[in-house]
Structure formats: C-alpha cells, structure tokens
Amino acid sequence: MDRCRRLLERGQARPSGLRFRELCELAECFGFSLARRKGSHHIYKRDGFRTLLNFQESGGMAKAYQVRQLLLTLEELGIL
C-alpha cells in the first residue's frame, strides 16, 4: 500500500508528472480493473461503480486531465 500512497501523492501534487503505467497501477490500487483495451484506449471499471475510466498514453506519460479524472472519481467514492 506504500507504493499506492506514493503514487497518489505524486498524482495529486503534479498530475502531468505521472507515467501512464503508474496511472494504471494507481487505478488498480483502488479496485479498478482493466475491462478492455482497444487501440490506445485502456478502459477501467470498478464493481459497484457505473462510470468507466478511459486512459490513453501520450509519449509514455499519462494525460493530466485523466489523472485528475481518477482523483475526482476516488473522491466521489469516498476513498480520498
């Protein structure tokens, strides 16, 4: 859980500084799983939560708005 907490803190401090694989790992830390992949789109879902999260890689980095979207979703779920 220590790695998850560090990734969360990095994402909160600087959303544009998170690598794509770290964004995926962070989502998985909080119960999301990869539902499907189509091209560059990675779709994550979570049991009991209807909204799907769509992540795309941009030169190895996560898109900042998608990091913020995950953080807002975690707030909605009461995790943050």
MMTF fields as JSON, N, C-alpha, C and O atoms, coordinates in Angstrom:
{
  "mmtfVersion": "1.0.0",
  "mmtfProducer": "UNKNOWN",
  "numBonds": 319,
  "numAtoms": 320,
  "numGroups": 80,
  "numChains": 1,
  "numModels": 1,
  "chainsPerModel": [1],
  "groupsPerChain": [80],
  "chainIdList": ["A"],
  "bondAtomList": [4, 2, 8, 6, 12, 10, 16, 14, 20, 18, 24, 22, 28, 26, 32, 30, 36, 34, 40, 38, 44, 42, 48, 46, 52, 50, 56, 54, 60, 58, 64, 62, 68, 66, 72, 70, 76, 74, 80, 78, 84, 82, 88, 86, 92, 90, 96, 94, 100, 98, 104, 102, 108, 106, 112, 110, 116, 114, 120, 118, 124, 122, 128, 126, 132, 130, 136, 134, 140, 138, 144, 142, 148, 146, 152, 150, 156, 154, 160, 158, 164, 162, 168, 166, 172, 170, 176, 174, 180, 178, 184, 182, 188, 186, 192, 190, 196, 194, 200, 198, 204, 202, 208, 206, 212, 210, 216, 214, 220, 218, 224, 222, 228, 226, 232, 230, 236, 234, 240, 238, 244, 242, 248, 246, 252, 250, 256, 254, 260, 258, 264, 262, 268, 266, 272, 270, 276, 274, 280, 278, 284, 282, 288, 286, 292, 290, 296, 294, 300, 298, 304, 302, 308, 306, 312, 310, 316, 314],
  "bondOrderList": [1, 1, 1, 1, 1, 1, 1, 1, 1, 1, 1, 1, 1, 1, 1, 1, 1, 1, 1, 1, 1, 1, 1, 1, 1, 1, 1, 1, 1, 1, 1, 1, 1, 1, 1, 1, 1, 1, 1, 1, 1, 1, 1, 1, 1, 1, 1, 1, 1, 1, 1, 1, 1, 1, 1, 1, 1, 1, 1, 1, 1, 1, 1, 1, 1, 1, 1, 1, 1, 1, 1, 1, 1, 1, 1, 1, 1, 1, 1],
  "groupList": [{"groupName": "MET", "atomNameList": ["N", "CA", "C", "O"], "elementList": ["N", "C", "C", "O"], "formalChargeList": [0, 0, 0, 0], "bondAtomList": [1, 0, 2, 1, 3, 2], "bondOrderList": [1, 1, 2], "singleLetterCode": "M", "chemCompType": "L-PEPTIDE LINKING"}, {"groupName": "ASP", "atomNameList": ["N", "CA", "C", "O"], "elementList": ["N", "C", "C", "O"], "formalChargeList": [0, 0, 0, 0], "bondAtomList": [1, 0, 2, 1, 3, 2], "bondOrderList": [1, 1, 2], "singleLetterCode": "D", "chemCompType": "L-PEPTIDE LINKING"}, {"groupName": "ARG", "atomNameList": ["N", "CA", "C", "O"], "elementList": ["N", "C", "C", "O"], "formalChargeList": [0, 0, 0, 0], "bondAtomList": [1, 0, 2, 1, 3, 2], "bondOrderList": [1, 1, 2], "singleLetterCode": "R", "chemCompType": "L-PEPTIDE LINKING"}, {"groupName": "CYS", "atomNameList": ["N", "CA", "C", "O"], "elementList": ["N", "C", "C", "O"], "formalChargeList": [0, 0, 0, 0], "bondAtomList": [1, 0, 2, 1, 3, 2], "bondOrderList": [1, 1, 2], "singleLetterCode": "C", "chemCompType": "L-PEPTIDE LINKING"}, {"groupName": "LEU", "atomNameList": ["N", "CA", "C", "O"], "elementList": ["N", "C", "C", "O"], "formalChargeList": [0, 0, 0, 0], "bondAtomList": [1, 0, 2, 1, 3, 2], "bondOrderList": [1, 1, 2], "singleLetterCode": "L", "chemCompType": "L-PEPTIDE LINKING"}, {"groupName": "GLU", "atomNameList": ["N", "CA", "C", "O"], "elementList": ["N", "C", "C", "O"], "formalChargeList": [0, 0, 0, 0], "bondAtomList": [1, 0, 2, 1, 3, 2], "bondOrderList": [1, 1, 2], "singleLetterCode": "E", "chemCompType": "L-PEPTIDE LINKING"}, {"groupName": "GLY", "atomNameList": ["N", "CA", "C", "O"], "elementList": ["N", "C", "C", "O"], "formalChargeList": [0, 0, 0, 0], "bondAtomList": [1, 0, 2, 1, 3, 2], "bondOrderList": [1, 1, 2], "singleLetterCode": "G", "chemCompType": "PEPTIDE LINKING"}, {"groupName": "GLN", "atomNameList": ["N", "CA", "C", "O"], "elementList": ["N", "C", "C", "O"], "formalChargeList": [0, 0, 0, 0], "bondAtomList": [1, 0, 2, 1, 3, 2], "bondOrderList": [1, 1, 2], "singleLetterCode": "Q", "chemCompType": "L-PEPTIDE LINKING"}, {"groupName": "ALA", "atomNameList": ["N", "CA", "C", "O"], "elementList": ["N", "C", "C", "O"], "formalChargeList": [0, 0, 0, 0], "bondAtomList": [1, 0, 2, 1, 3, 2], "bondOrderList": [1, 1, 2], "singleLetterCode": "A", "chemCompType": "L-PEPTIDE LINKING"}, {"groupName": "PRO", "atomNameList": ["N", "CA", "C", "O"], "elementList": ["N", "C", "C", "O"], "formalChargeList": [0, 0, 0, 0], "bondAtomList": [1, 0, 2, 1, 3, 2], "bondOrderList": [1, 1, 2], "singleLetterCode": "P", "chemCompType": "L-PEPTIDE LINKING"}, {"groupName": "SER", "atomNameList": ["N", "CA", "C", "O"], "elementList": ["N", "C", "C", "O"], "formalChargeList": [0, 0, 0, 0], "bondAtomList": [1, 0, 2, 1, 3, 2], "bondOrderList": [1, 1, 2], "singleLetterCode": "S", "chemCompType": "L-PEPTIDE LINKING"}, {"groupName": "PHE", "atomNameList": ["N", "CA", "C", "O"], "elementList": ["N", "C", "C", "O"], "formalChargeList": [0, 0, 0, 0], "bondAtomList": [1, 0, 2, 1, 3, 2], "bondOrderList": [1, 1, 2], "singleLetterCode": "F", "chemCompType": "L-PEPTIDE LINKING"}, {"groupName": "LYS", "atomNameList": ["N", "CA", "C", "O"], "elementList": ["N", "C", "C", "O"], "formalChargeList": [0, 0, 0, 0], "bondAtomList": [1, 0, 2, 1, 3, 2], "bondOrderList": [1, 1, 2], "singleLetterCode": "K", "chemCompType": "L-PEPTIDE LINKING"}, {"groupName": "HIS", "atomNameList": ["N", "CA", "C", "O"], "elementList": ["N", "C", "C", "O"], "formalChargeList": [0, 0, 0, 0], "bondAtomList": [1, 0, 2, 1, 3, 2], "bondOrderList": [1, 1, 2], "singleLetterCode": "H", "chemCompType": "L-PEPTIDE LINKING"}, {"groupName": "ILE", "atomNameList": ["N", "CA", "C", "O"], "elementList": ["N", "C", "C", "O"], "formalChargeList": [0, 0, 0, 0], "bondAtomList": [1, 0, 2, 1, 3, 2], "bondOrderList": [1, 1, 2], "singleLetterCode": "I", "chemCompType": "L-PEPTIDE LINKING"}, {"groupName": "TYR", "atomNameList": ["N", "CA", "C", "O"], "elementList": ["N", "C", "C", "O"], "formalChargeList": [0, 0, 0, 0], "bondAtomList": [1, 0, 2, 1, 3, 2], "bondOrderList": [1, 1, 2], "singleLetterCode": "Y", "chemCompType": "L-PEPTIDE LINKING"}, {"groupName": "THR", "atomNameList": ["N", "CA", "C", "O"], "elementList": ["N", "C", "C", "O"], "formalChargeList": [0, 0, 0, 0], "bondAtomList": [1, 0, 2, 1, 3, 2], "bondOrderList": [1, 1, 2], "singleLetterCode": "T", "chemCompType": "L-PEPTIDE LINKING"}, {"groupName": "ASN", "atomNameList": ["N", "CA", "C", "O"], "elementList": ["N", "C", "C", "O"], "formalChargeList": [0, 0, 0, 0], "bondAtomList": [1, 0, 2, 1, 3, 2], "bondOrderList": [1, 1, 2], "singleLetterCode": "N", "chemCompType": "L-PEPTIDE LINKING"}, {"groupName": "VAL", "atomNameList": ["N", "CA", "C", "O"], "elementList": ["N", "C", "C", "O"], "formalChargeList": [0, 0, 0, 0], "bondAtomList": [1, 0, 2, 1, 3, 2], "bondOrderList": [1, 1, 2], "singleLetterCode": "V", "chemCompType": "L-PEPTIDE LINKING"}],
  "groupTypeList": [0, 1, 2, 3, 2, 2, 4, 4, 5, 2, 6, 7, 8, 2, 9, 10, 6, 4, 2, 11, 2, 5, 4, 3, 5, 4, 8, 5, 3, 11, 6, 11, 10, 4, 8, 2, 2, 12, 6, 10, 13, 13, 14, 15, 12, 2, 1, 6, 11, 2, 16, 4, 4, 17, 11, 7, 5, 10, 6, 6, 0, 8, 12, 8, 15, 7, 18, 2, 7, 4, 4, 4, 16, 4, 5, 5, 4, 6, 14, 4],
  "groupIdList": [1, 2, 3, 4, 5, 6, 7, 8, 9, 10, 11, 12, 13, 14, 15, 16, 17, 18, 19, 20, 21, 22, 23, 24, 25, 26, 27, 28, 29, 30, 31, 32, 33, 34, 35, 36, 37, 38, 39, 40, 41, 42, 43, 44, 45, 46, 47, 48, 49, 50, 51, 52, 53, 54, 55, 56, 57, 58, 59, 60, 61, 62, 63, 64, 65, 66, 67, 68, 69, 70, 71, 72, 73, 74, 75, 76, 77, 78, 79, 80],
  "secStructList": [7, 2, 2, 2, 2, 2, 2, 2, 2, 2, 2, 2, 2, 7, 4, 4, 4, 7, 5, 2, 2, 2, 2, 2, 2, 2, 2, 2, 2, 6, 6, 7, 3, 3, 3, 3, 3, 3, 6, 6, 3, 3, 3, 3, 3, 3, 6, 6, 3, 3, 3, 3, 3, 3, 3, 3, 3, 3, 6, 6, 3, 3, 7, 2, 2, 2, 2, 2, 2, 2, 2, 2, 2, 2, 2, 2, 6, 6, 7, 7],
  "xCoordList": [0.826, 0.0, 0.868, 0.41, 2.107, 3.006, 3.235, 3.261, 3.403, 3.595, 2.339, 2.436, 1.182, -0.081, -0.196, -0.611, 0.161, 0.08, 1.038, 0.689, 2.246, 3.214, 2.721, 2.857, 2.146, 1.609, 0.465, 0.358, -0.374, -1.488, -0.977, -1.478, 0.003, 0.559, 1.206, 1.065, 1.914, 2.529, 1.478, 1.63, 0.41, -0.667, -1.393, -1.789, -1.567, -2.236, -1.354, -1.847, -0.066, 0.849, 1.097, 1.176, 1.22, 1.548, 0.95, 1.631, -0.3, -0.975, -0.25, -0.326, 0.447, 1.137, 2.444, 3.071, 2.866, 4.135, 4.019, 5.02, 2.848, 2.642, 2.8, 2.244, 3.542, 3.707, 2.414, 1.644, 2.188, 0.961, 0.824, -0.244, 1.895, 1.825, 1.553, 0.931, 2.016, 1.751, 0.274, -0.315, -0.315, -1.75, -2.568, -3.499, -2.213, -2.922, -2.746, -3.697, -1.534, -1.257, -2.047, -2.57, -2.13, -2.878, -4.356, -4.977, -4.919, -6.322, -6.537, -7.529, -5.612, -5.73, -5.57, -6.159, -4.782, -4.625, -5.964, -6.183, -6.847, -8.118, -9.299, -10.429, -9.045, -10.129, -10.6, -11.554, -9.963, -10.333, -9.583, -8.464, -10.21, -9.55, -9.714, -10.674, -8.778, -8.807, -9.946, -9.92, -10.935, -12.098, -11.808, -12.148, -11.17, -10.82, -9.819, -9.616, -9.211, -8.252, -8.554, -8.651, -8.7, -8.948, -8.049, -8.281, -7.029, -6.051, -5.309, -4.76, -5.295, -4.597, -5.489, -5.024, -6.75, -7.702, -7.688, -7.9, -7.438, -7.491, -8.706, -8.746, -9.673, -10.923, -10.891, -10.727, -11.05, -11.05, -12.446, -13.169, -12.806, -14.095, -13.888, -12.835, -14.934, -14.895, -16.266, -17.282, -16.298, -17.575, -18.322, -17.746, -19.617, -20.447, -20.352, -20.964, -19.604, -19.435, -19.697, -18.998, -20.691, -21.133, -20.209, -20.109, -19.543, -18.724, -17.444, -16.776, -17.118, -15.868, -14.823, -15.145, -13.585, -12.487, -11.694, -11.333, -11.425, -10.717, -9.348, -9.258, -8.288, -6.933, -6.241, -6.422, -5.441, -4.653, -3.231, -3.003, -2.292, -0.89, -0.492, -0.944, 0.344, 0.85, 2.358, 2.831, 3.106, 4.564, 5.081, 6.088, 4.408, 4.815, 4.229, 4.323, 3.63, 3.075, 1.551, 0.924, 0.983, -0.477, -0.916, -0.182, -2.098, -2.649, -3.144, -3.837, -2.785, -3.082, -4.579, -4.97, -5.407, -6.848, -7.373, -8.353, -6.75, -7.184, -6.744, -7.446, -5.601, -5.172, -6.156, -6.591, -6.509, -7.479, -8.842, -9.537, -9.224, -10.489, -10.489, -11.486, -9.388, -9.284, -9.36, -10.044, -8.675, -8.697, -10.11, -10.541, -10.818, -12.204, -13.103, -13.985, -12.874, -13.654, -13.4, -14.33, -12.146, -11.81, -12.483, -12.908, -12.578, -13.289, -14.767, -15.358, -15.378, -16.793, -17.075, -18.116, -16.138, -16.297, -16.019, -16.24, -15.532, -15.236, -13.914, -13.682, -13.046, -11.755, -10.761, -9.895, -10.88, -9.988, -10.679, -10.086],
  "yCoordList": [-1.195, 0.0, 1.256, 2.327, 1.131, 2.271, 2.827, 4.044, 1.944, 2.374, 3.099, 4.116, 2.58, 3.212, 4.61, 5.544, 4.756, 6.058, 7.052, 8.217, 6.596, 7.478, 7.917, 9.084, 6.978, 7.32, 8.324, 9.263, 8.117, 9.026, 10.427, 11.408, 10.525, 11.823, 12.51, 13.721, 11.746, 12.315, 12.809, 13.874, 12.032, 12.431, 13.672, 14.512, 13.789, 14.963, 16.201, 17.291, 16.039, 17.17, 17.661, 18.865, 16.718, 17.095, 16.083, 15.135, 16.258, 15.309, 15.072, 13.977, 16.076, 15.918, 15.142, 14.826, 14.83, 14.147, 12.646, 11.992, 12.091, 10.662, 9.897, 10.288, 8.834, 7.988, 7.2, 6.985, 6.776, 6.061, 4.773, 4.482, 4.014, 2.748, 3.005, 2.179, 4.141, 4.492, 4.855, 4.534, 5.517, 5.822, 4.539, 4.41, 3.592, 2.301, 1.569, 0.997, 1.592, 0.942, 1.605, 0.925, 2.932, 3.671, 3.302, 3.097, 3.217, 2.817, 1.417, 1.166, 0.512, -0.861, -0.932, -1.802, -0.03, 0.021, 0.254, -0.218, 0.981, 1.356, 0.587, 1.074, -0.601, -1.506, -1.475, -2.173, -0.689, -0.679, -1.793, -2.146, -2.335, -3.376, -3.052, -2.396, -3.513, -3.277, -4.091, -5.322, -3.409, -4.077, -4.484, -5.585, -3.572, -3.874, -2.84, -1.782, -3.194, -2.31, -2.297, -3.35, -1.13, -1.023, 0.08, 1.262, -0.314, 0.655, 1.255, 0.535, 2.57, 3.244, 3.457, 3.957, 3.09, 3.307, 2.127, 0.98, 2.428, 1.438, 1.793, 2.863, 0.915, 1.172, 0.424, -0.795, 1.179, 0.605, 0.702, 1.676, -0.336, -0.347, -0.787, -1.304, -0.565, -0.97, -1.503, -0.903, -2.622, -3.196, -2.198, -1.586, -2.046, -1.139, 0.314, 1.185, 0.589, 1.953, 1.933, 1.244, 2.679, 2.589, 3.262, 2.818, 4.312, 5.084, 4.336, 3.773, 4.341, 3.751, 4.849, 5.999, 4.493, 5.44, 5.066, 3.904, 6.041, 5.834, 6.497, 7.715, 5.709, 6.235, 6.039, 5.017, 7.036, 6.947, 7.388, 8.33, 6.695, 7.019, 8.122, 8.15, 9.019, 10.103, 10.194, 10.868, 9.515, 9.53, 8.931, 9.392, 7.909, 7.253, 7.886, 7.323, 9.047, 9.768, 9.663, 9.434, 9.834, 9.895, 11.306, 12.265, 11.435, 12.763, 13.34, 12.665, 14.584, 15.21, 15.21, 14.986, 15.458, 15.504, 14.124, 14.03, 13.066, 11.722, 11.375, 10.646, 11.884, 11.711, 12.437, 11.89, 13.666, 14.425, 13.734, 13.753, 13.129, 12.4, 11.229, 10.996, 10.495, 9.393, 9.919, 9.33, 11.006, 11.581, 12.026, 11.803, 12.644, 13.055, 11.848, 11.874, 10.797, 9.57, 8.964, 8.499, 8.968, 8.445, 9.279, 8.739, 10.578, 11.439, 11.1, 11.023, 10.894, 10.537, 9.239, 9.09, 8.31, 7.011, 7.08, 6.107, 8.235, 8.388, 7.786, 7.568, 7.515, 6.909, 7.99, 7.739, 9.17, 10.272, 11.222, 12.217],
  "zCoordList": [0.0, 0.0, 0.0, -0.399, 0.442, 0.482, -0.923, -1.111, -1.912, -3.305, -3.802, -4.489, -3.458, -3.86, -3.268, -3.954, -2.021, -1.351, -2.008, -2.198, -2.355, -3.016, -4.393, -4.761, -5.157, -6.473, -6.343, -7.131, -5.355, -5.11, -4.8, -5.35, -3.933, -3.562, -4.762, -4.932, -5.594, -6.792, -7.773, -8.371, -7.938, -8.841, -8.372, -9.18, -7.067, -6.509, -6.63, -6.923, -6.408, -6.449, -7.872, -8.118, -8.806, -10.192, -11.157, -11.548, -11.549, -12.439, -13.757, -14.314, -14.26, -15.541, -15.41, -16.422, -14.193, -13.982, -13.787, -13.495, -13.936, -13.714, -15.025, -16.051, -14.984, -16.163, -16.378, -15.442, -17.616, -17.953, -17.146, -16.608, -17.066, -16.313, -14.828, -14.161, -14.313, -12.917, -12.721, -11.688, -13.704, -13.633, -13.594, -12.8, -14.456, -14.475, -13.144, -12.612, -12.619, -11.334, -10.208, -9.325, -10.244, -9.224, -9.273, -8.23, -10.461, -10.597, -10.029, -9.345, -10.311, -9.814, -8.304, -7.663, -7.724, -6.266, -5.568, -4.452, -6.23, -5.617, -6.185, -6.164, -6.687, -7.043, -8.482, -8.826, -9.332, -10.745, -11.465, -11.094, -12.489, -13.28, -14.755, -15.16, -15.539, -16.973, -17.571, -17.54, -18.11, -18.691, -20.131, -20.563, -20.865, -22.254, -22.749, -22.152, -23.855, -24.495, -25.98, -26.611, -26.525, -27.957, -28.493, -28.242, -29.226, -29.709, -28.535, -27.701, -28.473, -27.379, -26.162, -25.138, -26.257, -25.171, -24.202, -24.595, -22.942, -21.871, -21.011, -20.403, -20.963, -20.245, -18.915, -18.876, -17.824, -16.475, -15.88, -16.092, -15.129, -14.443, -13.004, -12.633, -12.2, -10.788, -10.433, -10.783, -9.743, -9.316, -8.439, -7.539, -8.72, -7.947, -8.39, -7.772, -9.437, -9.943, -11.437, -12.181, -11.883, -13.278, -14.282, -15.426, -13.875, -14.804, -15.159, -14.292, -16.435, -16.915, -17.016, -17.317, -16.766, -16.918, -18.155, -18.343, -18.989, -20.236, -20.137, -19.985, -20.224, -20.158, -21.493, -22.156, -21.885, -23.106, -22.797, -22.039, -23.393, -23.214, -24.176, -25.32, -23.718, -24.561, -24.36, -23.445, -25.216, -25.1, -23.812, -23.275, -23.307, -22.067, -20.816, -19.725, -20.973, -19.832, -19.832, -20.867, -18.657, -18.526, -18.86, -18.618, -19.408, -19.668, -18.343, -17.582, -18.08, -16.789, -16.475, -15.33, -17.472, -17.2, -16.813, -16.075, -17.288, -16.922, -15.503, -14.801, -15.076, -13.678, -12.773, -11.76, -13.134, -12.332, -12.318, -11.302, -13.436, -13.51, -12.53, -11.846, -12.455, -11.5, -10.072, -9.236, -9.783, -8.431, -8.043, -6.912, -8.96, -8.678, -8.451, -7.593, -9.219, -9.042, -7.671, -7.012, -7.24, -5.912, -4.822, -3.8, -5.035, -4.076, -4.039, -2.962, -5.216, -5.296, -4.548, -3.909, -4.637, -3.976, -2.478, -1.757, -2.009, -0.594, -0.174, 1.015, -1.128, -0.833, -0.406, 0.432, -0.968, -0.609, 0.338, 0.755]
}
